[in-house]
Amino acid sequence: MTQIRRMTKNERTRAGRIARIKRICHLALGPILMLLSPAVGLIPGPGGLIVFIAGLAVTLQASHVAKRTYVRIKRRWPNVGHWSDKGLRRPSHFRRLRRRKEAREATGSN
């Protein structure tokens, strides 16, 4: 039988420090990937787009400011938000698609 024990103060401090380091690395990695995407785009294939999307995904996970900006852009230009959500495979995109399908089925069955 496993037991759950409380973390000591040192363990909590270490866990918080590791989380901060990870967040800082994500905040640095995302923009670096987005800046590298034009260079990778010179190579034949869709590499530049994939690198940019990966950088955007990492940045959105780590930065609250980036998330708010992303939401503002989605509200202003819904088509851009649709395609970016689809590319990032965000759960909200699939939830909206499911709701639209259910609404179509409900109106079609009347």
Secondary structure, DSSP 8 states (H G I E B T S, - for coil): --------HHHHHHHHHHHHHHHHHHHHHHHHHHHHHHHHHTSSSSHHHHHHHHHHHHHHHH-HHHHHHHHHHHHH-HHHHHHHHHHHT-HHHHHHHHHHHHHHHHHHH-
